[in-house]
Each structure stands twice: as C-alpha cells, then as structure tokens.
Amino acid sequence: MVTTVRQERQNKIIDYLRSEGFVKTLDLVEILNYSEATIKRDLVELEEKELIRRTRGGAMIIDKRKIDIPYLMKIDRFNDDKKKAMVTKIADRLLKDDMVIFIDSSSTALHLVDILTKYDGLQIITNGLITASLLSEYTTARVSIVGGSIVPKRYTINGSKALFDITTYYADIAFVSCRGYDFTIGATETMEGEAYIKQAFRKQSKEVALLITSDKINHRYMRQSLSNQDIDYIITDKKLSEDEINILIRNNIRFMSESEL
C-alpha cells in the first residue's frame, strides 16, 4: 500500500517515541528535517488519535503496552512483520478446502490471506474492510463482509447490525487475534465492539483459533473477548513455559508453535 509522506513522517515520530518515551518538538524538527509548524501539526493529529500526549515543548508516548497504532501504519509495515507471518504459517495446519471461516479484522489475521490462496471452495466471513478486499483480490474464496458501523481509522466493522449479521452464519473455524492474552482470564481488548465481535464469532463457530504474537502474551486489558474455555487453539511464535502449557492443557486448549512446522 502506498504510504503518504505525512504517514511516513508520523510513523517515524511514533517509532522514536516508542523507543525514547519523550521528545522535544525542536529535536523532531532536526531529526526529520521538517518545519516546526509541520511537526506541530503531526503531533496534534497523533494526539487526536490517542497515540501521544503533547507536553510543553514536546510530546510523550502513551503507555507503550496500551498503544494501538493506526491500522494503516500496521499495513505499511505488513511485509516486515515476521512474527505475524510465522503465526499464520502455523495456522495453515488447521485449513482445508471447502471450509467456512470467520476472520477478524486484525492485522495478524490479515496475514492469513497469503495462506488461503492455495485452498479451493472456501467461504469466508470477516468484519475487516481491508481483509475482505484482499481476500477478494487474491483468493478464490466467496467472501462476505458483515454489515454495521465502520470504526473510524480502524477499517473494521462492529455494532449491533454486525452482531446480528454474524448470527446468520455458522463457521467451521474462526481465526481471531486480541490486544492481550492472560493465562488466567483469556483474551482481552481495549474496545468493547471488538470484544463483542469475537464473542459472536465464538458462538457461531465450531472451533476458535487465537493468533497471538509474543508481545501480546501476559497482558490484559479492560474488555474480555474470549475466556480460556472459549479457545480451542492458541497459535503463537512464543516459546511457552511448562507451567503455561499445563494451564492450556487444563483448559483443553491445544498449543501450536513453530516447532510443528
């Protein structure tokens, strides 16, 4: 996807702040070689997206663990995200021709598109606008997108209409991600709508596979989307401890990792 100059500049600001935590506006002017007025406009936009907090003379990052960068920023870095690509490569073992599949709007699940190109007769339902577009472009699947409200800047659909639409389908498996996974309470989200969508996918699916990269493990957020009892598979690039694996076994969750490739 083509990245605008402004997006590239704001990406660099976010990357710098994630590394340093705080930066002065004048330092960004020097680092990025743009005018002070341009940098200030960028900081205003990033604050409106709730990614940073402006301070006198500079800006600071909001809690690094809770930051959710805009979806297009994630797509800009799509090909460089080796962890997510590895997770979806592992998920390939659960796929076969002629399946009905739910896929959520997460950038992690978006990596499934490359995997799904080799299967025939698939029917795929998603709440992701970009996900639906890429599935339609690169796979032979019959793709359906749920109706509802588009979440600003997230390219995702949720709301009561989306939840109702999901009840009109039944899938063999749902592939979903999350903002955080805790071994005690399961998968969690910061946004209520995202949590409800994943609960609906769970209710209408025979099985659920949770796709999580190592940076999401042992973090919890406000909204529970899936309890451990709701999850059939956890697929991750992280090497789990014996105690963590035993927790999954007690909850009848199958752990799938890179070692199975």
Helices and strands as residue ranges (DSSP letters): H 5-20, E 22-24, H 25-32, H 36-48, E 52-55, E 58-61, H 71-76, G 78-80, H 82-91, G 92-94, E 100-103, H 107-110, H 112-116, E 123-126, H 129-138, E 142-145, E 149-151, E 156-158, H 160-166, E 171-176, E 180-182, E 186-189, H 192-203, E 205-212, G 214-216, E 223-226, G 228-230, E 233-236, H 242-250, E 254-256, G 258-260
